Amino acid sequence: MNRIGLIVAGALLALMLFTSTLFVVDQRQLAVVYALGEIKEVVTDPGLKFKMPPPFQNVVFLDKRVQTLDSPETRPIFTAEKKSLVIDWLVKWRIAEPRQFIRNNGTDMRNLESRLSPVVQAAFNEEITKRTVRGVLAAERDKVMQDVMVRLKDESKAFGIEIVDVRIKRVDFVADITDSVYRRMESERKQVANELRSQGAAEGEKIRADADKQREVIIAEAYRDAQKVKGEGDAKASALYADAFGRDPQFAQFYRSLEAYRASFRNKSDVMVIDPSSDFFKAMRGGSSVQSAPAAPAKR
């Protein structure tokens, strides 16, 4: 029984020892084999690999995909015009020389990022200080990224990495300058708005003045035409009256008497003192021999 237990224990120990000599390299990784603290081999091909059991050999895996380094903090950079700009950038990189990478940065990629960030920031500082704000924002933006990438390709060899791409994500003024720019833009927009309002008010006054002028002209022409028509009507009426009165003088006298009565009895509150037998009431009494129309009595 003890013999069987020893056999089983030996088999398990042999199995554990055998499995410790195996390791699998993923296609997204590369493996670094250490022999007593020294880099023995770098395995870049994926698959099942063999090594000596620990502690004679150990394996460390590194990601060989393209990594992204973002600007850790936004520091103002002065342009050639002494204007402060804030640049947000990113750098794409990957491991090119695993041995060099491990010697300089160890196996933790965060060590590389903490050392690479100041180098990238310094490269941007040197390139931005050569150019104006307009050049950094538009005209020479691509040239800035290309020049920074050329500088980093030379300096990245010491880190054992390859710079794949360099990009500027955002270019902005510092907070104080941004506020002043916004205030200036706001004042300019208000000035333009006030100019447009004043122009609109002037155009409105011009339109109203023209409309008032046209109104006065139309009213004057209408009054002129009305007076002309009225004059023609009065002339025709006078001609008709003259013709009618010429044909029948007694009717003309009677009509004038009626007009006198109408002018005299216009208001109910009028008071007249008159002799009923006077010529004024002759037309009412039926008198037809009166030669002239009665005159209206004085009112009190």
C-alpha atoms as a printed R data frame, in Angstrom:
    type eleno elety resid chain resno        x       y       z
1   ATOM     1    CA   MET     A     1    0.000   0.000   0.000
2   ATOM     2    CA   ASN     A     2    2.837   2.326   0.876
3   ATOM     3    CA   ARG     A     3    4.462   1.423  -2.388
4   ATOM     4    CA   ILE     A     4    1.376   2.423  -4.367
5   ATOM     5    CA   GLY     A     5    1.244   5.742  -2.513
6   ATOM     6    CA   LEU     A     6    4.857   6.423  -3.322
7   ATOM     7    CA   ILE     A     7    4.241   5.617  -6.988
8   ATOM     8    CA   VAL     A     8    1.244   7.965  -7.124
9   ATOM     9    CA   ALA     A     9    3.135  10.721  -5.353
10  ATOM    10    CA   GLY     A    10    6.086  10.282  -7.672
11  ATOM    11    CA   ALA     A    11    3.804  10.396 -10.709
12  ATOM    12    CA   LEU     A    12    2.174  13.588  -9.499
13  ATOM    13    CA   LEU     A    13    5.543  15.151  -8.806
14  ATOM    14    CA   ALA     A    14    6.784  14.152 -12.232
15  ATOM    15    CA   LEU     A    15    3.600  15.566 -13.812
16  ATOM    16    CA   MET     A    16    3.988  18.863 -11.945
17  ATOM    17    CA   LEU     A    17    7.627  19.042 -12.964
18  ATOM    18    CA   PHE     A    18    6.730  18.351 -16.596
19  ATOM    19    CA   THR     A    19    3.940  20.926 -16.685
20  ATOM    20    CA   SER     A    20    6.293  23.539 -15.220
21  ATOM    21    CA   THR     A    21    8.447  23.127 -18.330
22  ATOM    22    CA   LEU     A    22    5.535  24.044 -20.629
23  ATOM    23    CA   PHE     A    23    4.156  27.484 -21.432
24  ATOM    24    CA   VAL     A    24    1.819  28.859 -24.095
25  ATOM    25    CA   VAL     A    25    2.592  32.040 -26.030
26  ATOM    26    CA   ASP     A    26   -0.508  33.924 -27.162
27  ATOM    27    CA   GLN     A    27   -0.439  35.600 -30.579
28  ATOM    28    CA   ARG     A    28   -0.938  38.962 -28.853
29  ATOM    29    CA   GLN     A    29    2.052  38.439 -26.588
30  ATOM    30    CA   LEU     A    30    5.745  37.750 -26.573
31  ATOM    31    CA   ALA     A    31    7.526  35.676 -23.920
32  ATOM    32    CA   VAL     A    32   10.834  36.457 -22.255
33  ATOM    33    CA   VAL     A    33   12.601  33.427 -20.753
34  ATOM    34    CA   TYR     A    34   14.857  34.191 -17.766
35  ATOM    35    CA   ALA     A    35   17.668  31.897 -16.663
36  ATOM    36    CA   LEU     A    36   18.717  32.749 -13.103
37  ATOM    37    CA   GLY     A    37   17.770  36.424 -13.574
38  ATOM    38    CA   GLU     A    38   19.337  36.768 -17.030
39  ATOM    39    CA   ILE     A    39   17.360  37.024 -20.264
40  ATOM    40    CA   LYS     A    40   17.904  33.701 -21.986
41  ATOM    41    CA   GLU     A    41   15.454  33.848 -24.888
42  ATOM    42    CA   VAL     A    42   12.697  36.007 -26.375
43  ATOM    43    CA   VAL     A    43    9.859  33.994 -27.944
44  ATOM    44    CA   THR     A    44    7.693  35.909 -30.433
45  ATOM    45    CA   ASP     A    45    6.017  32.984 -32.248
46  ATOM    46    CA   PRO     A    46    2.712  31.825 -30.718
47  ATOM    47    CA   GLY     A    47    2.219  28.232 -29.624
48  ATOM    48    CA   LEU     A    48    3.279  25.683 -26.997
49  ATOM    49    CA   LYS     A    49    6.884  26.141 -25.853
50  ATOM    50    CA   PHE     A    50    9.311  24.352 -23.516
51  ATOM    51    CA   LYS     A    51   11.729  25.609 -20.893
52  ATOM    52    CA   MET     A    52   13.573  24.356 -17.900
53  ATOM    53    CA   PRO     A    53   11.567  24.093 -14.667
54  ATOM    54    CA   PRO     A    54   11.808  26.825 -12.039
55  ATOM    55    CA   PRO     A    55   13.938  28.137 -10.497
56  ATOM    56    CA   PHE     A    56   16.301  27.503 -13.384
57  ATOM    57    CA   GLN     A    57   14.121  29.323 -15.899
58  ATOM    58    CA   ASN     A    58   11.111  31.624 -15.577
59  ATOM    59    CA   VAL     A    59    8.825  33.247 -18.181
60  ATOM    60    CA   VAL     A    60    7.495  36.808 -18.331
61  ATOM    61    CA   PHE     A    61    4.852  37.791 -20.908
62  ATOM    62    CA   LEU     A    62    4.685  41.221 -22.584
63  ATOM    63    CA   ASP     A    63    1.954  42.662 -24.762
64  ATOM    64    CA   LYS     A    64    3.235  43.170 -28.295
65  ATOM    65    CA   ARG     A    65    0.161  45.035 -29.544
66  ATOM    66    CA   VAL     A    66    0.164  48.749 -30.287
67  ATOM    67    CA   GLN     A    67   -0.212  50.733 -27.067
68  ATOM    68    CA   THR     A    68   -1.608  54.235 -26.551
69  ATOM    69    CA   LEU     A    69   -0.004  56.880 -24.382
70  ATOM    70    CA   ASP     A    70   -2.201  59.914 -23.628
71  ATOM    71    CA   SER     A    71   -0.908  63.193 -22.273
72  ATOM    72    CA   PRO     A    72   -1.051  62.748 -18.485
73  ATOM    73    CA   GLU     A    73   -1.539  66.464 -17.785
74  ATOM    74    CA   THR     A    74   -2.119  69.646 -19.740
75  ATOM    75    CA   ARG     A    75    0.693  72.149 -19.325
76  ATOM    76    CA   PRO     A    76    0.687  75.516 -21.113
77  ATOM    77    CA   ILE     A    77    3.186  75.878 -23.952
78  ATOM    78    CA   PHE     A    78    4.305  79.266 -25.262
79  ATOM    79    CA   THR     A    79    4.254  79.885 -29.006
80  ATOM    80    CA   ALA     A    80    6.578  82.134 -30.985
81  ATOM    81    CA   GLU     A    81    4.108  84.973 -30.237
82  ATOM    82    CA   LYS     A    82    4.393  84.314 -26.477
83  ATOM    83    CA   LYS     A    83    0.808  83.035 -26.381
84  ATOM    84    CA   SER     A    84   -0.005  80.146 -24.032
85  ATOM    85    CA   LEU     A    85   -1.558  77.041 -25.564
86  ATOM    86    CA   VAL     A    86   -2.705  73.805 -23.984
87  ATOM    87    CA   ILE     A    87   -1.951  70.722 -26.115
88  ATOM    88    CA   ASP     A    88   -3.590  67.334 -25.618
89  ATOM    89    CA   TRP     A    89   -1.684  64.619 -27.510
90  ATOM    90    CA   LEU     A    90   -1.440  60.858 -27.861
91  ATOM    91    CA   VAL     A    91    1.356  58.545 -28.965
92  ATOM    92    CA   LYS     A    92    0.952  55.064 -30.444
93  ATOM    93    CA   TRP     A    93    3.858  52.722 -29.675
94  ATOM    94    CA   ARG     A    94    4.769  49.062 -29.411
95  ATOM    95    CA   ILE     A    95    7.689  46.963 -28.183
96  ATOM    96    CA   ALA     A    96   10.389  46.580 -30.837
97  ATOM    97    CA   GLU     A    97   13.367  45.270 -28.794
98  ATOM    98    CA   PRO     A    98   12.145  43.226 -25.809
99  ATOM    99    CA   ARG     A    99   15.611  42.892 -24.280
100 ATOM   100    CA   GLN     A   100   16.248  46.624 -24.413
101 ATOM   101    CA   PHE     A   101   12.729  47.325 -23.159
102 ATOM   102    CA   ILE     A   102   13.174  45.096 -20.099
103 ATOM   103    CA   ARG     A   103   16.647  46.430 -19.314
104 ATOM   104    CA   ASN     A   104   15.416  50.019 -19.260
105 ATOM   105    CA   ASN     A   105   11.847  49.688 -18.023
106 ATOM   106    CA   GLY     A   106   11.447  46.281 -16.442
107 ATOM   107    CA   THR     A   107    8.361  44.224 -17.201
108 ATOM   108    CA   ASP     A   108    5.804  46.848 -16.112
109 ATOM   109    CA   MET     A   109    4.658  49.025 -19.005
110 ATOM   110    CA   ARG     A   110    3.637  51.795 -16.633
111 ATOM   111    CA   ASN     A   111    7.317  52.433 -16.018
112 ATOM   112    CA   LEU     A   112    7.792  53.083 -19.723
113 ATOM   113    CA   GLU     A   113    4.820  55.465 -19.874
114 ATOM   114    CA   SER     A   114    6.049  57.492 -16.894
115 ATOM   115    CA   ARG     A   115    9.458  57.896 -18.580
116 ATOM   116    CA   LEU     A   116    8.172  58.462 -22.115
117 ATOM   117    CA   SER     A   117    5.623  61.193 -21.231
118 ATOM   118    CA   PRO     A   118    8.234  63.869 -20.346
119 ATOM   119    CA   VAL     A   119   10.124  63.090 -23.552
120 ATOM   120    CA   VAL     A   120    7.000  63.571 -25.664
121 ATOM   121    CA   GLN     A   121    6.075  66.750 -23.796
122 ATOM   122    CA   ALA     A   122    9.565  68.170 -24.343
123 ATOM   123    CA   ALA     A   123    9.372  67.382 -28.064
124 ATOM   124    CA   PHE     A   124    6.047  69.203 -28.334
125 ATOM   125    CA   ASN     A   125    7.411  72.154 -26.355
126 ATOM   126    CA   GLU     A   126   10.319  72.561 -28.746
127 ATOM   127    CA   GLU     A   127    8.140  72.352 -31.855
128 ATOM   128    CA   ILE     A   128    5.356  74.631 -30.586
129 ATOM   129    CA   THR     A   129    7.753  77.402 -29.547
130 ATOM   130    CA   LYS     A   130    8.924  77.663 -33.168
131 ATOM   131    CA   ARG     A   131    5.450  78.388 -34.547
132 ATOM   132    CA   THR     A   132    2.604  80.873 -34.240
133 ATOM   133    CA   VAL     A   133   -0.857  80.189 -32.921
134 ATOM   134    CA   ARG     A   134   -2.311  80.145 -36.441
135 ATOM   135    CA   GLY     A   135    0.323  77.659 -37.542
136 ATOM   136    CA   VAL     A   136   -0.320  75.311 -34.614
137 ATOM   137    CA   LEU     A   137   -4.091  75.480 -35.030
138 ATOM   138    CA   ALA     A   138   -4.282  74.952 -38.769
139 ATOM   139    CA   ALA     A   139   -1.484  75.687 -41.211
140 ATOM   140    CA   GLU     A   140    1.371  73.700 -39.637
141 ATOM   141    CA   ARG     A   141   -0.479  71.257 -37.412
142 ATOM   142    CA   ASP     A   142    0.449  68.207 -39.493
143 ATOM   143    CA   LYS     A   143    4.056  69.409 -39.696
144 ATOM   144    CA   VAL     A   144    4.210  69.660 -35.892
145 ATOM   145    CA   MET     A   145    3.064  66.045 -35.516
146 ATOM   146    CA   GLN     A   146    5.535  64.839 -38.154
147 ATOM   147    CA   ASP     A   147    8.470  66.655 -36.552
148 ATOM   148    CA   VAL     A   148    7.599  65.324 -33.095
149 ATOM   149    CA   MET     A   149    7.362  61.802 -34.493
150 ATOM   150    CA   VAL     A   150   10.813  62.108 -36.121
151 ATOM   151    CA   ARG     A   151   12.324  63.259 -32.812
152 ATOM   152    CA   LEU     A   152   10.637  60.458 -30.862
153 ATOM   153    CA   LYS     A   153   11.745  57.762 -33.306
154 ATOM   154    CA   ASP     A   154   15.371  58.574 -32.537
155 ATOM   155    CA   GLU     A   155   14.872  58.850 -28.775
156 ATOM   156    CA   SER     A   156   12.590  55.812 -28.471
157 ATOM   157    CA   LYS     A   157   15.345  53.395 -29.476
158 ATOM   158    CA   ALA     A   158   16.828  53.674 -26.010
159 ATOM   159    CA   PHE     A   159   13.501  52.451 -24.583
160 ATOM   160    CA   GLY     A   160   13.340  49.452 -26.914
161 ATOM   161    CA   ILE     A   161   10.062  50.600 -28.497
162 ATOM   162    CA   GLU     A   162    8.837  51.772 -31.900
163 ATOM   163    CA   ILE     A   163    6.758  54.946 -32.326
164 ATOM   164    CA   VAL     A   164    3.857  54.161 -34.625
165 ATOM   165    CA   ASP     A   165    1.977  57.477 -34.657
166 ATOM   166    CA   VAL     A   166    1.778  60.882 -32.965
167 ATOM   167    CA   ARG     A   167   -1.447  62.907 -32.891
168 ATOM   168    CA   ILE     A   168   -2.654  66.210 -31.466
169 ATOM   169    CA   LYS     A   169   -6.120  65.713 -30.014
170 ATOM   170    CA   ARG     A   170   -6.891  69.252 -28.893
171 ATOM   171    CA   VAL     A   171   -5.330  72.695 -29.041
172 ATOM   172    CA   ASP     A   172   -6.809  75.352 -26.794
173 ATOM   173    CA   PHE     A   173   -5.904  78.525 -24.996
174 ATOM   174    CA   VAL     A   174   -5.403  78.560 -21.251
175 ATOM   175    CA   ALA     A   175   -8.465  79.361 -19.161
176 ATOM   176    CA   ASP     A   176   -7.759  83.096 -18.724
177 ATOM   177    CA   ILE     A   177   -7.054  83.666 -22.396
178 ATOM   178    CA   THR     A   178  -10.048  81.546 -23.378
179 ATOM   179    CA   ASP     A   179  -12.330  83.707 -21.248
180 ATOM   180    CA   SER     A   180  -10.903  86.905 -22.741
181 ATOM   181    CA   VAL     A   181  -11.292  85.501 -26.262
182 ATOM   182    CA   TYR     A   182  -14.900  84.555 -25.552
183 ATOM   183    CA   ARG     A   183  -15.588  88.008 -24.125
184 ATOM   184    CA   ARG     A   184  -14.045  89.659 -27.165
185 ATOM   185    CA   MET     A   185  -16.063  87.438 -29.483
186 ATOM   186    CA   GLU     A   186  -19.185  88.257 -27.499
187 ATOM   187    CA   SER     A   187  -18.520  92.007 -27.717
188 ATOM   188    CA   GLU     A   188  -17.865  91.729 -31.459
189 ATOM   189    CA   ARG     A   189  -21.108  89.808 -31.968
190 ATOM   190    CA   LYS     A   190  -22.992  92.387 -29.902
191 ATOM   191    CA   GLN     A   191  -21.459  95.186 -31.987
192 ATOM   192    CA   VAL     A   192  -22.522  93.465 -35.192
193 ATOM   193    CA   ALA     A   193  -26.002  92.889 -33.753
194 ATOM   194    CA   ASN     A   194  -26.305  96.552 -32.755
195 ATOM   195    CA   GLU     A   195  -25.203  97.653 -36.226
196 ATOM   196    CA   LEU     A   196  -27.785  95.369 -37.792
197 ATOM   197    CA   ARG     A   197  -30.461  96.677 -35.414
198 ATOM   198    CA   SER     A   198  -29.570 100.298 -36.225
199 ATOM   199    CA   GLN     A   199  -29.626  99.539 -39.944
200 ATOM   200    CA   GLY     A   200  -32.977  97.842 -39.533
201 ATOM   201    CA   ALA     A   201  -34.339 100.792 -37.537
202 ATOM   202    CA   ALA     A   202  -33.122 103.219 -40.227
203 ATOM   203    CA   GLU     A   203  -34.700 101.127 -42.957
204 ATOM   204    CA   GLY     A   204  -37.909 100.959 -40.906
205 ATOM   205    CA   GLU     A   205  -37.987 104.735 -40.493
206 ATOM   206    CA   LYS     A   206  -37.342 105.150 -44.201
207 ATOM   207    CA   ILE     A   207  -40.161 102.770 -45.081
208 ATOM   208    CA   ARG     A   208  -42.542 104.452 -42.617
209 ATOM   209    CA   ALA     A   209  -41.658 107.919 -43.958
210 ATOM   210    CA   ASP     A   210  -42.227 106.755 -47.517
211 ATOM   211    CA   ALA     A   211  -45.535 105.169 -46.509
212 ATOM   212    CA   ASP     A   212  -46.643 108.378 -44.725
213 ATOM   213    CA   LYS     A   213  -45.675 110.398 -47.792
214 ATOM   214    CA   GLN     A   214  -47.640 108.116 -50.075
215 ATOM   215    CA   ARG     A   215  -50.573 108.285 -47.658
216 ATOM   216    CA   GLU     A   216  -50.553 112.097 -47.709
217 ATOM   217    CA   VAL     A   217  -50.317 112.114 -51.491
218 ATOM   218    CA   ILE     A   218  -53.180 109.662 -51.835
219 ATOM   219    CA   ILE     A   219  -55.353 111.646 -49.377
220 ATOM   220    CA   ALA     A   220  -54.580 114.919 -51.157
221 ATOM   221    CA   GLU     A   221  -55.369 113.458 -54.549
222 ATOM   222    CA   ALA     A   222  -58.568 111.917 -53.200
223 ATOM   223    CA   TYR     A   223  -59.612 115.270 -51.627
224 ATOM   224    CA   ARG     A   224  -58.809 117.033 -54.878
225 ATOM   225    CA   ASP     A   225  -60.897 114.580 -56.861
226 ATOM   226    CA   ALA     A   226  -63.705 114.793 -54.272
227 ATOM   227    CA   GLN     A   227  -63.721 118.584 -54.423
228 ATOM   228    CA   LYS     A   228  -63.731 118.432 -58.195
229 ATOM   229    CA   VAL     A   229  -66.678 116.039 -58.209
230 ATOM   230    CA   LYS     A   230  -68.438 118.133 -55.560
231 ATOM   231    CA   GLY     A   231  -67.888 121.306 -57.586
232 ATOM   232    CA   GLU     A   232  -69.263 119.651 -60.686
233 ATOM   233    CA   GLY     A   233  -72.256 118.440 -58.685
234 ATOM   234    CA   ASP     A   234  -72.890 121.887 -57.220
235 ATOM   235    CA   ALA     A   235  -72.669 123.409 -60.681
236 ATOM   236    CA   LYS     A   236  -75.164 120.930 -62.060
237 ATOM   237    CA   ALA     A   237  -77.423 121.470 -59.053
238 ATOM   238    CA   SER     A   238  -77.273 125.249 -59.525
239 ATOM   239    CA   ALA     A   239  -78.084 124.827 -63.199
240 ATOM   240    CA   LEU     A   240  -81.030 122.612 -62.350
241 ATOM   241    CA   TYR     A   241  -82.248 125.085 -59.680
242 ATOM   242    CA   ALA     A   242  -81.912 128.008 -62.077
243 ATOM   243    CA   ASP     A   243  -83.761 126.162 -64.790
244 ATOM   244    CA   ALA     A   244  -86.510 125.060 -62.388
245 ATOM   245    CA   PHE     A   245  -86.829 128.476 -60.789
246 ATOM   246    CA   GLY     A   246  -86.920 130.157 -64.202
247 ATOM   247    CA   ARG     A   247  -89.829 128.007 -65.308
248 ATOM   248    CA   ASP     A   248  -91.942 128.628 -62.171
249 ATOM   249    CA   PRO     A   249  -91.111 131.756 -60.108
250 ATOM   250    CA   GLN     A   250  -93.857 131.012 -57.555
251 ATOM   251    CA   PHE     A   251  -92.325 127.582 -56.883
252 ATOM   252    CA   ALA     A   252  -88.964 129.220 -56.473
253 ATOM   253    CA   GLN     A   253  -90.399 131.657 -53.939
254 ATOM   254    CA   PHE     A   254  -92.111 128.797 -52.082
255 ATOM   255    CA   TYR     A   255  -88.892 126.780 -52.024
256 ATOM   256    CA   ARG     A   256  -86.958 129.703 -50.615
257 ATOM   257    CA   SER     A   257  -89.602 130.097 -47.914
258 ATOM   258    CA   LEU     A   258  -89.138 126.444 -46.959
259 ATOM   259    CA   GLU     A   259  -85.386 126.933 -46.796
260 ATOM   260    CA   ALA     A   260  -85.939 129.928 -44.513
261 ATOM   261    CA   TYR     A   261  -88.219 127.851 -42.255
262 ATOM   262    CA   ARG     A   262  -85.630 125.072 -42.151
263 ATOM   263    CA   ALA     A   263  -82.910 127.492 -41.130
264 ATOM   264    CA   SER     A   264  -85.150 129.089 -38.487
265 ATOM   265    CA   PHE     A   265  -86.604 125.960 -36.847
266 ATOM   266    CA   ARG     A   266  -83.351 124.020 -36.640
267 ATOM   267    CA   ASN     A   267  -83.282 123.360 -32.857
268 ATOM   268    CA   LYS     A   268  -86.181 122.606 -30.533
269 ATOM   269    CA   SER     A   269  -84.742 124.853 -27.831
270 ATOM   270    CA   ASP     A   270  -84.847 127.997 -30.013
271 ATOM   271    CA   VAL     A   271  -87.330 130.697 -28.898
272 ATOM   272    CA   MET     A   272  -88.750 133.217 -31.410
273 ATOM   273    CA   VAL     A   273  -90.951 136.250 -30.820
274 ATOM   274    CA   ILE     A   274  -92.803 137.067 -34.035
275 ATOM   275    CA   ASP     A   275  -96.167 138.322 -35.248
276 ATOM   276    CA   PRO     A   276  -98.178 135.434 -36.734
277 ATOM   277    CA   SER     A   277  -99.581 137.797 -39.363
278 ATOM   278    CA   SER     A   278  -96.184 138.773 -40.657
279 ATOM   279    CA   ASP     A   279  -94.886 137.887 -44.088
280 ATOM   280    CA   PHE     A   280  -92.708 135.141 -42.546
281 ATOM   281    CA   PHE     A   281  -95.746 132.809 -42.142
282 ATOM   282    CA   LYS     A   282  -97.366 133.770 -45.440
283 ATOM   283    CA   ALA     A   283  -96.207 130.578 -47.133
284 ATOM   284    CA   MET     A   284  -97.798 128.559 -44.320
285 ATOM   285    CA   ARG     A   285 -101.030 130.451 -44.646
286 ATOM   286    CA   GLY     A   286 -101.060 129.646 -48.387
287 ATOM   287    CA   GLY     A   287 -100.197 133.096 -49.593
288 ATOM   288    CA   SER     A   288  -98.819 132.953 -53.114
289 ATOM   289    CA   SER     A   289  -98.617 136.623 -54.081
290 ATOM   290    CA   VAL     A   290  -95.539 137.372 -52.017
291 ATOM   291    CA   GLN     A   291  -92.810 138.694 -54.291
292 ATOM   292    CA   SER     A   292  -89.880 137.853 -52.121
293 ATOM   293    CA   ALA     A   293  -88.969 135.154 -49.614
294 ATOM   294    CA   PRO     A   294  -89.554 136.022 -45.972
295 ATOM   295    CA   ALA     A   295  -86.505 136.845 -43.985
296 ATOM   296    CA   ALA     A   296  -85.684 134.706 -41.008
297 ATOM   297    CA   PRO     A   297  -86.545 136.408 -37.659
298 ATOM   298    CA   ALA     A   298  -83.914 137.118 -35.090
299 ATOM   299    CA   LYS     A   299  -83.433 134.340 -32.479
300 ATOM   300    CA   ARG     A   300  -83.141 134.770 -28.812
